[in-house]
Amino acid sequence: MNAPDWRPLRPASGADEPTETSLYEVRRKIYPRSVTGAFSRWRVWMVILTQLVFYGMPWLQWNGRQAVLFDLGARKFYLFGLVMWPQDVIYLAVLLVISALALFLFTAIAGRLFCGYACPQTVYTEIFMWIERRVEGDRIARIRLDGDAWSLRKLRLKAAKHGAWVAIALWTGFTFVGYFSPVRELGGAVLHFSLGPWEGFWMLFYAFATWGNAGFMREQVCKYMCPYARFQSVMVDKDTFVVTYDEGRGEARGGRSRKADPRQLGLGDCVDCSICVQVCPTGIDIRDGLQYECIGCGACIDACDQVMDKMAYPRGLIRYTSENAMRQGLSASAARRRLLRPRTMLYAALWLALIAGFLVSLAMRSPLKVDIIRDRGTLGREVDGRWIENVYRLQLINTTEAPMRIAISADSDALPGIAIEYDDAAARLEPVSNRLLPVRVRVPIENASRGTHKIEVSVVGETAGGQRPEIREATSFIVPRNP
C-alpha cells in the first residue's frame, strides 16, 4: 500500500489561508492475488490443523463428559483428565506466562510466525478469501466485479459469498460458546430455538466479529488494532529471520525480456512485476524494507520464486533470512547458527524451565483441597462443664472424578486430649464436588489454658483407586477467659 500523502492542501486562491494535513489514510480495498508454493502450503495446513482443533475439541468426550469445558456457572474447568477450580488460577497465570515467553522466543528467532500462520485473524481471513476466490474469481475478476454496476449476476455472487461467510461465522460462534456451555446441549437448544439470552448473545457477537474482521477489516486489524505489530521491534534484532528483499541483487529494477542479460542492461534480478505486492494480504511492498504491517506469511516469497523460475534466475530474491546474513553475505547455515545467541537461549531456558515446573506442579497437585473457616458466631464455649469447644466449617473439594471418603483429625502440642467431632455420614465427597462440613473441636477443660492456641487439622481422603491425599491446615483454638 502506498504511503499517505502528507503534502499540505494548497488554497486555490493563493491567499494566506490555513492548511490541512492528512493524519489518516482512507483505506483502499486490497485484492490479494492467489499464489501457490511452499509457504502457501504451510498456511493451508496450519488452517486445517487449527480448525480441526478448534471445531473438533468441544465434541470430544472424556469419562462421559465433554473433554474440554470451561463451566463458568459451576466454576469448574475440565481439561481432559484435569478438573481445575478457581483456586487453581495460578496455573492459568503460569500458562499465560509460558505463552508469552513462547511468543518472545519464536519472534526473536523468525519474526511474526504466529501472525502469518496461526493467528485467528490470519486463519479466518485465509478461509474467507478462499471462499471469495471460489465465488467471485481471482484478483482481476474481483476488481472488475466491484467496479461493475449492480446487476443480477453481481447480486447473486455477493449473496453467495456472504451466505457462505455468515454460515462459517455462525458455526464459529456456536463452537466458541460450546467451550463454555456443553456443546451437545447447546446444539439441542439451537435446534429447538431455546437458547438462553447470554448464550445467544455471545454466539451472535462472536459470529459478527468473525464476519466483520475476516470479511471486511482484514489487514486493518493487523495494522491498527493488534498491539503485537507495535512492540515486535523490541523482540527482533539483526540476526532474526524475517521476510527480506535482497536489494543488492534486485536493484536496479526494470522490465526486460527473458532472453536479455540484465547485467548488460544495468539491471538487477527484480523485473518490477509488482506481483509480490499483489499477493500481500496487507498490501505492502516488501522491497521497501521490513515494515510493521508485514505478518511474515511468505506469500511474496512464493510469488517471487515463481517469477524467478520463469526468468531462469536463481530463487531467493525475496527470502527468509536475517539482516546480518543479507548485508554480510552469510551462507544459510552460517545465518542459522546465529539463531543460537544469548537472547534466544535465555528465552528458551526460561520457557523450558517454566514448562517443566508447570508439569511437575500438575503432577504433584493434590486431588483434595481444604479450607478451614471459623464459625464467627461461636468463638469458644464451655460444653457440659467438661469441654471447651470451638466450631469450624471445612470447605472440602474433591477434584477427582471418583467419590472420596474423608477422615479428619486434630492435633496440638499445647492442648492435650484434643478431639474432633463431625458427621461421619456427611464426610463423603461426590466426584468433582465441594462441600461445607461443620466440625467441632473439643479440649478437656482441665487441659485448656486461657488464650489462643495453634492447632493443626489433618484431612485424609481415600478414593476407590487407592489415592490417599492428605492435607494439613493450621488454625487457632480459642479458650475464653471466663469459661
Secondary structure, DSSP 8 states (H G I E B T S, - for coil): -----------TT--S-------S------------SHHHHHHHHHHHHHHHHHHHGGG-EETTEESEEEETTTTEEEETTEEE-GGGHHHHHHHHHHHHHHHHHHHHHHSSHHHHHT-HHHHHHHHHHHHHHHHH-SHHHHHHHHHS---HHHHHHHHHHHHHHHHHHHHHHHHHHHTTTTHHHHHHHHHTT---HHHHHHHHHHHHHHHHIIIIITHHIIIII-SHHHHGGGT--TTS-EEEE-HHHH-S-----TTS-TTTTT--S-----HHHHT-TT---GGG---TT-----HHHHHHHHHHHHHT--S-SEEEE-HHHHHHT--HHHHHHTTSSHHHHHHHHHHHHHHHHHHHHHHH--SEEEEEEE-TT-S-EEETTTEEEEEEEEEEEE-SSS-EEEEEEEE-SSSTT-EEEE-GGG-EE-TTEEEEEEEEEEEEGGG--SEEEEEEEEEEEEETTS---EEEEEEEEEE-S--
